[in-house]
Structure formats: structure tokens, C-alpha cells
Amino acid sequence: MTARATIAPAPPRLDSDEFAVVIEGLTKRYGQITAVDGLNLRVRRGEVYGFLGPNGAGKTTTLRMLLGLARPTSGTATVLGVSPGSPEGVSRLGALVESPGFYPFLSGRDNLVVMARHSGSPITEIDGLLEEVGLSTRADDPFAAYSQGMKQRLGIAAALLGDPDLVILDEPTNGLDPAGMAEMRNFIRRLRHRCTVVLSSHLMHEVEQTCDRVGIISQGRLVQEGTIDELRGSFMLRVVVHPLAKAEAMLSAMDTVESVGRADGALWLKTRPDRVAAINRALVEGGLEVSGLAVEQPSLEKVFLELTGKGDAR
């Protein structure tokens, strides 16, 4: 389903605030089932915000509430400074949530023309969008003949009609081959220069390479939020050196080292990445034999599994 504006003409851009999305205590219940439970998060303007969670964590339900497609049971949300679903917000918002829906017998270009006329967006921008998402050579083929990856690309082009302030993308690389996924990651990174992006994905490497900040939800609640480095935690340096005791004493006295410990015949240092060269140089100049330096840091996947206790990130 592709959400687009249905009013014309679009009002002027909203005044710039620090946050494009603010969610406070957002809750959605379906009978006895709580899909979203007191969710709190903030998306800053101009960033790519990654939204991660296991199957059933409440990601898509949250996105639907932000688009005004589902009404919260309780709590509040503002999108671009206004309530979800309000005309002044919807007109500056683009989205690709779940499967993109288009007229199957119209071409990709003609589908975008229909949507542009319906939303009051300039038709003149369509060819540029098709070029950006890599569909220029297939723009005149019927939508029914598109692969799943091509349908995703057209859905993203539709979400960008009218130059929105905020774009919400749910699994945008679904159906793309590895080359297409890499192109889409680069494309999404470029989007931060013209709009805010909320990206829901189950692909950890996609999130790591694309997003400025990440929010992880489990059972409808935010369990952790921060930059990739903040989520992955402390940077550790494994040093294989001889003699070990002398190296430990030397490193313990260095201002560039926060802590030193021994494990598995090596020293483990808590330090910053920009201090590694200086540490290596100090050990060598001190007459010690350094045979190995290795950076150790938890992967985003490991952090995710520890926080959610799940085997996948869907």
C-alpha cells in the first residue's frame, strides 16, 4: 500500500523544528492484544532513522498510526508538527508501507502521472524520479510486468512525489538483488539532504550502513535508541604482546587507555579508535614485541538479539 496526499494544492512547507516525529505513550490494542505499548521516540529532522524489531513487535502498526491509517488507543504523536492524518501533514509526507499498490495495466510512468494529478504534485518531476530509482528504461512497461524489486522502486518514486519533508519506508529493499540493494542504500543516504527518512527494515547491514540513529522495539516498547556506535557499545582493542606483564603495566599508566584486562593470553583495552596507532607506537618504542592488534565491538545484530531475545529482526 502506497500512502499519498489526496489534496491540492499543497500548503507551504511547515516551519522547521528539531523533531519531525514525536511519539509519547503511543498505545494500540486490538481486543486483548496490545500491538504497541506506551511507545516513546523522537525522530530528528534531516536524519535517517532506523526502526528495528522482531516479527509482531509493532513496527508496521506504529507506522500506520503515524500515517493516520490507524487510530491509537491512547497516547499522542505529532508528524511534522501536526496530528497524524491531518491535511497539512499528509501533504508533506510520502510513504511506502507494506506492498505498493498501483493500477496493474498502466505503465510505471502513467501510474505516477495519476498519483501526481491526484495529489497536486508536478508531473514534470516524474522522469527525474524514475531515473533516481533506476526505472527509466522500464517506465513504459505495465506495472503487472514488474518484478517485486521494480514494484518497490516505483513505490519509492511515488513516495517522493511532491518533494515531501518526511518519507516513511517499510522494507524498501524487499525483492531487490544485492546490486539493487546497494543502489537503494546509497539512494536513501542521499535522501537525508532533502528530507527526513524513517526506515523500517529487518536487514542489519542495511541499517548499519544507512541510518544515523536506530530505535529497537520489542513487544511494542522501545528498548534501546541511539547511533549505531552507541548501540554497539564500548570499543575494545585486543593486543597480543610479549612480555605480557610489562605491557600491562605500561598500558595501565597511559592516559589514552581507559582500562586494561587479561583474557586468552592477550590484553584487552578499553580505548577510542583514534588511539590505536599511538598505543602500538608506545609499545614498540618501549621494546615490547607486538604480534597482534584487533578491534572488537559487538555487532548490531548481537545487540539486537540480546535486547529482544529473538532470532531475527523482522
Buried (B, 14 or more C-beta within 10 A) or exposed (E): BBBBBEEEEBEEEBEEEEBBBBBEEBBBBEEEEBBBBBBBBBBBBBBBBBBBBBEBBBBBBBBBBBBBBBEBBEBEBBBBBBEBBBBBBBBBBBBBBBBBBBEEEBBBBBBBBBBBEBBBBEEEBBEEBBEBBBBBEBBEBBBEEBEEBBBBBBBBBBBBBBBBBBBBBBBBBBBBEEEBBBBBBEBBBEBBEEBBBBBBBBBBEBBBBBBBBBBBBBBBBBBBBEEBEEBBEEBBBBBBBEEBEBBBEBBEEBEBBEEBEEEEEBBBBEBEEEBBEBBBEBBEEEEBEBEEBEEEBBEBBEBBBEBBEBEEBB
